[in-house]
């Protein structure tokens, strides 16, 4: 999750202090790490989450806007309200593809924004994006398969960075025993967790 965040937000997007960064599904592993990364970079985090409990958790972390993952139109309206007359969103670290979340996120982008896609299903092609948007798909699993040394470089970089800052550990939900795999997938399917299963 840290290498995915570092690749998307630092290496590709080069987030700058003061920028608005959209982190959909912000209570998952990547979402929580990305939210922390954005806040440390002096950016404004705009996040989405599915339940009231998850949104409350993000508010406790100091996130400026916490909207829903369940209603793309409500999310877009709330984001526009919070953004006001500002330039819009500079970076999206996207993992949502249901309904029209990608389209609604694109409507919030400022000119020459960066859209980093980390999702696997239903993602857009470059040709689907507005022409001014810099679009990248990050697939750490595929990249590691193609170049195992790439992950080593990312982890070494994070080791250096991690020793200089206090990093919040992710909430975890371990499942053990013979039924652990089935229980884990059922738990994930319910989408009640915060962090990693």
ZADO-1210 file (C-alpha; in nm, 4 decimals, padded with zeros to 6 digits):
<atoms>
<atom x="00.0000" y="00.0000" z="00.0000" code="UNK" pos="1"/>
<atom x="00.2873" y="00.2388" z="00.0708" code="UNK" pos="2"/>
<atom x="00.4596" y="00.1649" z="-00.2604" code="UNK" pos="3"/>
<atom x="00.1306" y="00.2133" z="-00.4480" code="UNK" pos="4"/>
<atom x="00.0754" y="00.5468" z="-00.2730" code="UNK" pos="5"/>
<atom x="00.4340" y="00.6628" z="-00.3239" code="UNK" pos="6"/>
<atom x="00.4243" y="00.5677" z="-00.6932" code="UNK" pos="7"/>
<atom x="00.0920" y="00.7389" z="-00.7584" code="UNK" pos="8"/>
<atom x="00.1211" y="01.0523" z="-00.5498" code="UNK" pos="9"/>
<atom x="00.4939" y="01.1253" z="-00.5415" code="UNK" pos="10"/>
<atom x="00.6514" y="00.9667" z="-00.8472" code="UNK" pos="11"/>
<atom x="00.3680" y="01.0246" z="-01.0970" code="UNK" pos="12"/>
<atom x="00.1663" y="01.3152" z="-00.9576" code="UNK" pos="13"/>
<atom x="00.4345" y="01.5043" z="-00.7663" code="UNK" pos="14"/>
<atom x="00.1785" y="01.6447" z="-00.5225" code="UNK" pos="15"/>
<atom x="00.2514" y="01.9992" z="-00.4068" code="UNK" pos="16"/>
<atom x="00.1465" y="02.1768" z="-00.0851" code="UNK" pos="17"/>
<atom x="-00.1943" y="02.3405" z="-00.1118" code="UNK" pos="18"/>
<atom x="-00.3234" y="02.1087" z="-00.3856" code="UNK" pos="19"/>
<atom x="-00.6600" y="01.9341" z="-00.3517" code="UNK" pos="20"/>
<atom x="-00.6217" y="01.5561" z="-00.3780" code="UNK" pos="21"/>
<atom x="-00.9186" y="01.3215" z="-00.4155" code="UNK" pos="22"/>
<atom x="-00.8832" y="00.9816" z="-00.2441" code="UNK" pos="23"/>
<atom x="-01.1887" y="00.7624" z="-00.3128" code="UNK" pos="24"/>
<atom x="-01.2526" y="00.4642" z="-00.0813" code="UNK" pos="25"/>
<atom x="-01.0248" y="00.6265" z="00.1741" code="UNK" pos="26"/>
<atom x="-01.0748" y="00.3764" z="00.4560" code="UNK" pos="27"/>
<atom x="-00.9076" y="00.0891" z="00.2717" code="UNK" pos="28"/>
<atom x="-00.5361" y="00.0222" z="00.3057" code="UNK" pos="29"/>
<atom x="-00.4214" y="00.2420" z="00.0169" code="UNK" pos="30"/>
<atom x="-00.6836" y="00.5043" z="00.1019" code="UNK" pos="31"/>
<atom x="-00.5632" y="00.5453" z="00.4605" code="UNK" pos="32"/>
<atom x="-00.1980" y="00.5611" z="00.3592" code="UNK" pos="33"/>
<atom x="-00.2798" y="00.8051" z="00.0774" code="UNK" pos="34"/>
<atom x="-00.4773" y="01.0285" z="00.3136" code="UNK" pos="35"/>
<atom x="-00.1838" y="01.0404" z="00.5549" code="UNK" pos="36"/>
<atom x="00.0575" y="01.1064" z="00.2672" code="UNK" pos="37"/>
<atom x="-00.1585" y="01.3917" z="00.1346" code="UNK" pos="38"/>
<atom x="-00.1878" y="01.5540" z="00.4773" code="UNK" pos="39"/>
<atom x="00.1878" y="01.5298" z="00.5399" code="UNK" pos="40"/>
<atom x="00.2515" y="01.6887" z="00.1989" code="UNK" pos="41"/>
<atom x="00.0458" y="01.9922" z="00.3038" code="UNK" pos="42"/>
<atom x="-00.2344" y="01.9130" z="00.0598" code="UNK" pos="43"/>
<atom x="-00.6084" y="01.9198" z="00.1078" code="UNK" pos="44"/>
<atom x="-00.7516" y="01.5669" z="00.1263" code="UNK" pos="45"/>
<atom x="-01.0949" y="01.5045" z="-00.0226" code="UNK" pos="46"/>
<atom x="-01.2109" y="01.1521" z="00.0556" code="UNK" pos="47"/>
<atom x="-01.5006" y="00.9131" z="00.0081" code="UNK" pos="48"/>
<atom x="-01.6207" y="00.6226" z="00.2202" code="UNK" pos="49"/>
<atom x="-01.9273" y="00.4007" z="00.2248" code="UNK" pos="50"/>
<atom x="-02.0702" y="00.4095" z="00.5757" code="UNK" pos="51"/>
<atom x="-02.1293" y="00.6762" z="00.8396" code="UNK" pos="52"/>
<atom x="-01.8817" y="00.5019" z="01.0710" code="UNK" pos="53"/>
<atom x="-01.6115" y="00.5080" z="00.8037" code="UNK" pos="54"/>
<atom x="-01.6785" y="00.8730" z="00.7249" code="UNK" pos="55"/>
<atom x="-01.6609" y="00.9576" z="01.0963" code="UNK" pos="56"/>
<atom x="-01.3254" y="00.7790" z="01.1161" code="UNK" pos="57"/>
<atom x="-01.1889" y="00.9949" z="00.8328" code="UNK" pos="58"/>
<atom x="-01.3206" y="01.3125" z="00.9986" code="UNK" pos="59"/>
<atom x="-01.1247" y="01.2140" z="01.3111" code="UNK" pos="60"/>
<atom x="-00.8117" y="01.2007" z="01.0928" code="UNK" pos="61"/>
<atom x="-00.8742" y="01.5637" z="00.9930" code="UNK" pos="62"/>
<atom x="-00.9933" y="01.5097" z="00.6352" code="UNK" pos="63"/>
<atom x="-01.1471" y="01.8290" z="00.4887" code="UNK" pos="64"/>
<atom x="-01.4267" y="01.6655" z="00.2881" code="UNK" pos="65"/>
<atom x="-01.5613" y="01.3204" z="00.3499" code="UNK" pos="66"/>
<atom x="-01.8359" y="01.2191" z="00.1116" code="UNK" pos="67"/>
<atom x="-02.0063" y="00.8982" z="00.0096" code="UNK" pos="68"/>
<atom x="-01.9017" y="00.6137" z="-00.2186" code="UNK" pos="69"/>
<atom x="-02.2670" y="00.5149" z="-00.2532" code="UNK" pos="70"/>
<atom x="-02.4028" y="00.8129" z="-00.4486" code="UNK" pos="71"/>
<atom x="-02.1834" y="00.9630" z="-00.7204" code="UNK" pos="72"/>
<atom x="-02.4057" y="01.2702" z="-00.7712" code="UNK" pos="73"/>
<atom x="-02.4114" y="01.3553" z="-00.4006" code="UNK" pos="74"/>
<atom x="-02.0353" y="01.3102" z="-00.3848" code="UNK" pos="75"/>
<atom x="-01.9832" y="01.5495" z="-00.6788" code="UNK" pos="76"/>
<atom x="-02.2183" y="01.8126" z="-00.5317" code="UNK" pos="77"/>
<atom x="-02.0492" y="01.8007" z="-00.1901" code="UNK" pos="78"/>
<atom x="-01.7035" y="01.8198" z="-00.3469" code="UNK" pos="79"/>
<atom x="-01.7992" y="02.1242" z="-00.5563" code="UNK" pos="80"/>
<atom x="-01.9389" y="02.2927" z="-00.2455" code="UNK" pos="81"/>
<atom x="-01.6178" y="02.2362" z="-00.0470" code="UNK" pos="82"/>
<atom x="-01.3913" y="02.3317" z="-00.3366" code="UNK" pos="83"/>
<atom x="-01.5870" y="02.6531" z="-00.3952" code="UNK" pos="84"/>
<atom x="-01.4086" y="02.8876" z="-00.6329" code="UNK" pos="85"/>
<atom x="-01.0737" y="02.7104" z="-00.6046" code="UNK" pos="86"/>
<atom x="-00.9058" y="02.5688" z="-00.9144" code="UNK" pos="87"/>
<atom x="-01.0453" y="02.2218" z="-00.8500" code="UNK" pos="88"/>
<atom x="-00.8834" y="01.8876" z="-00.7799" code="UNK" pos="89"/>
<atom x="-00.5191" y="01.8544" z="-00.8860" code="UNK" pos="90"/>
<atom x="-00.4800" y="01.4790" z="-00.8329" code="UNK" pos="91"/>
<atom x="-00.7105" y="01.1771" z="-00.8090" code="UNK" pos="92"/>
<atom x="-00.5835" y="00.8445" z="-00.6735" code="UNK" pos="93"/>
<atom x="-00.8778" y="00.6429" z="-00.7954" code="UNK" pos="94"/>
<atom x="-01.0006" y="00.2967" z="-00.7060" code="UNK" pos="95"/>
<atom x="-01.3744" y="00.3316" z="-00.7755" code="UNK" pos="96"/>
<atom x="-01.5392" y="00.2459" z="-01.1067" code="UNK" pos="97"/>
<atom x="-01.9042" y="00.1790" z="-01.0205" code="UNK" pos="98"/>
<atom x="-02.1839" y="00.4150" z="-01.1269" code="UNK" pos="99"/>
<atom x="-02.0219" y="00.7264" z="-01.2761" code="UNK" pos="100"/>
<atom x="-01.7566" y="00.7966" z="-01.0118" code="UNK" pos="101"/>
<atom x="-01.4768" y="00.8292" z="-01.2655" code="UNK" pos="102"/>
<atom x="-01.6797" y="01.0738" z="-01.4761" code="UNK" pos="103"/>
<atom x="-01.7824" y="01.2771" z="-01.1709" code="UNK" pos="104"/>
<atom x="-01.4221" y="01.2881" z="-01.0465" code="UNK" pos="105"/>
<atom x="-01.3105" y="01.4115" z="-01.3899" code="UNK" pos="106"/>
<atom x="-01.5626" y="01.6960" z="-01.3697" code="UNK" pos="107"/>
<atom x="-01.3839" y="01.8210" z="-01.0552" code="UNK" pos="108"/>
<atom x="-01.0367" y="01.8300" z="-01.2088" code="UNK" pos="109"/>
<atom x="-00.8458" y="02.1501" z="-01.2692" code="UNK" pos="110"/>
<atom x="-00.6660" y="02.1941" z="-01.6027" code="UNK" pos="111"/>
<atom x="-00.3677" y="01.9595" z="-01.6479" code="UNK" pos="112"/>
<atom x="-00.4597" y="01.7557" z="-01.3411" code="UNK" pos="113"/>
<atom x="-00.3233" y="01.4052" z="-01.2804" code="UNK" pos="114"/>
<atom x="-00.5609" y="01.1059" z="-01.2641" code="UNK" pos="115"/>
<atom x="-00.3890" y="00.7974" z="-01.1218" code="UNK" pos="116"/>
<atom x="-00.5944" y="00.4790" z="-01.1541" code="UNK" pos="117"/>
<atom x="-00.5217" y="00.1912" z="-00.9153" code="UNK" pos="118"/>
<atom x="-00.8429" y="-00.0031" z="-00.9773" code="UNK" pos="119"/>
<atom x="-00.8607" y="-00.3251" z="-01.1759" code="UNK" pos="120"/>
<atom x="-01.2142" y="-00.3480" z="-01.3184" code="UNK" pos="121"/>
<atom x="-01.4161" y="-00.0999" z="-01.5197" code="UNK" pos="122"/>
<atom x="-01.1301" y="00.1463" z="-01.5505" code="UNK" pos="123"/>
<atom x="-01.1138" y="00.4009" z="-01.8304" code="UNK" pos="124"/>
<atom x="-00.8766" y="00.3981" z="-02.1236" code="UNK" pos="125"/>
<atom x="-00.6601" y="00.7004" z="-02.1985" code="UNK" pos="126"/>
<atom x="-00.8973" y="00.7902" z="-02.4861" code="UNK" pos="127"/>
<atom x="-01.1908" y="00.8125" z="-02.2397" code="UNK" pos="128"/>
<atom x="-01.0204" y="01.0836" z="-02.0323" code="UNK" pos="129"/>
<atom x="-01.0407" y="01.4580" z="-02.1006" code="UNK" pos="130"/>
<atom x="-00.7473" y="01.5505" z="-02.3241" code="UNK" pos="131"/>
<atom x="-00.5874" y="01.7861" z="-02.0689" code="UNK" pos="132"/>
<atom x="-00.5733" y="01.5199" z="-01.7970" code="UNK" pos="133"/>
<atom x="-00.2476" y="01.3317" z="-01.7404" code="UNK" pos="134"/>
<atom x="-00.3656" y="00.9720" z="-01.6937" code="UNK" pos="135"/>
<atom x="-00.1745" y="00.6753" z="-01.5514" code="UNK" pos="136"/>
<atom x="-00.2712" y="00.3249" z="-01.4469" code="UNK" pos="137"/>
<atom x="-00.0682" y="00.1903" z="-01.1544" code="UNK" pos="138"/>
<atom x="-00.0623" y="-00.1880" z="-01.1214" code="UNK" pos="139"/>
<atom x="00.2059" y="-00.2674" z="-00.8642" code="UNK" pos="140"/>
<atom x="00.1424" y="-00.6423" z="-00.8880" code="UNK" pos="141"/>
<atom x="00.2040" y="-00.6443" z="-01.2641" code="UNK" pos="142"/>
<atom x="00.5051" y="-00.4140" z="-01.2358" code="UNK" pos="143"/>
<atom x="00.6627" y="-00.6387" z="-00.9699" code="UNK" pos="144"/>
<atom x="00.6154" y="-00.9424" z="-01.1913" code="UNK" pos="145"/>
<atom x="00.7822" y="-00.7665" z="-01.4835" code="UNK" pos="146"/>
<atom x="01.0630" y="-00.6105" z="-01.2776" code="UNK" pos="147"/>
<atom x="01.1119" y="-00.7475" z="-00.9219" code="UNK" pos="148"/>
<atom x="01.3890" y="-00.4931" z="-00.8633" code="UNK" pos="149"/>
<atom x="01.1395" y="-00.2099" z="-00.9012" code="UNK" pos="150"/>
<atom x="00.9659" y="-00.3069" z="-00.5758" code="UNK" pos="151"/>
<atom x="01.3009" y="-00.3227" z="-00.3945" code="UNK" pos="152"/>
<atom x="01.3753" y="00.0370" z="-00.4938" code="UNK" pos="153"/>
<atom x="01.0308" y="00.1474" z="-00.3731" code="UNK" pos="154"/>
<atom x="01.0680" y="-00.0307" z="-00.0397" code="UNK" pos="155"/>
<atom x="01.4197" y="00.1077" z="00.0147" code="UNK" pos="156"/>
<atom x="01.2924" y="00.4587" z="-00.0549" code="UNK" pos="157"/>
<atom x="01.0098" y="00.4101" z="00.1921" code="UNK" pos="158"/>
<atom x="01.2510" y="00.2702" z="00.4518" code="UNK" pos="159"/>
<atom x="01.4521" y="00.5920" z="00.4373" code="UNK" pos="160"/>
<atom x="01.1383" y="00.8087" z="00.4452" code="UNK" pos="161"/>
<atom x="00.9744" y="00.5973" z="00.7153" code="UNK" pos="162"/>
<atom x="01.2671" y="00.6363" z="00.9521" code="UNK" pos="163"/>
<atom x="01.2338" y="01.0154" z="00.9299" code="UNK" pos="164"/>
<atom x="00.8594" y="01.0373" z="01.0058" code="UNK" pos="165"/>
<atom x="00.6161" y="00.8674" z="01.2379" code="UNK" pos="166"/>
<atom x="00.3931" y="00.6475" z="01.0252" code="UNK" pos="167"/>
<atom x="00.0530" y="00.5414" z="01.1570" code="UNK" pos="168"/>
<atom x="00.0120" y="00.1642" z="01.1371" code="UNK" pos="169"/>
<atom x="-00.2899" y="00.0441" z="00.9409" code="UNK" pos="170"/>
<atom x="-00.5840" y="-00.1113" z="01.1235" code="UNK" pos="171"/>
<atom x="-00.5814" y="-00.4823" z="01.0412" code="UNK" pos="172"/>
<atom x="-00.8382" y="-00.7613" z="01.0625" code="UNK" pos="173"/>
<atom x="-00.6601" y="-01.0991" z="01.0646" code="UNK" pos="174"/>
<atom x="-00.8471" y="-01.4226" z="00.9972" code="UNK" pos="175"/>
<atom x="-00.6788" y="-01.7497" z="01.0955" code="UNK" pos="176"/>
<atom x="-00.7415" y="-02.1224" z="01.0738" code="UNK" pos="177"/>
<atom x="-00.8833" y="-02.3541" z="00.8112" code="UNK" pos="178"/>
<atom x="-01.1831" y="-02.1302" z="00.7398" code="UNK" pos="179"/>
<atom x="-00.9756" y="-01.8117" z="00.7417" code="UNK" pos="180"/>
<atom x="-00.9748" y="-01.7550" z="00.3675" code="UNK" pos="181"/>
<atom x="-01.3508" y="-01.8002" z="00.3319" code="UNK" pos="182"/>
<atom x="-01.4164" y="-01.5868" z="00.6425" code="UNK" pos="183"/>
<atom x="-01.1846" y="-01.3159" z="00.5098" code="UNK" pos="184"/>
<atom x="-01.3623" y="-01.2951" z="00.1753" code="UNK" pos="185"/>
<atom x="-01.7031" y="-01.2856" z="00.3449" code="UNK" pos="186"/>
<atom x="-01.5764" y="-01.0094" z="00.5735" code="UNK" pos="187"/>
<atom x="-01.4428" y="-00.8147" z="00.2713" code="UNK" pos="188"/>
<atom x="-01.7712" y="-00.8645" z="00.0862" code="UNK" pos="189"/>
<atom x="-01.9581" y="-00.6949" z="00.3700" code="UNK" pos="190"/>
<atom x="-01.7297" y="-00.3879" z="00.3363" code="UNK" pos="191"/>
<atom x="-01.7500" y="-00.3081" z="00.7075" code="UNK" pos="192"/>
<atom x="-01.3761" y="-00.3024" z="00.7755" code="UNK" pos="193"/>
<atom x="-01.1350" y="-00.0113" z="00.7966" code="UNK" pos="194"/>
<atom x="-00.7770" y="-00.0878" z="00.6859" code="UNK" pos="195"/>
<atom x="-00.6569" y="-00.4255" z="00.5627" code="UNK" pos="196"/>
<atom x="-00.8002" y="-00.7760" z="00.5971" code="UNK" pos="197"/>
</atoms>
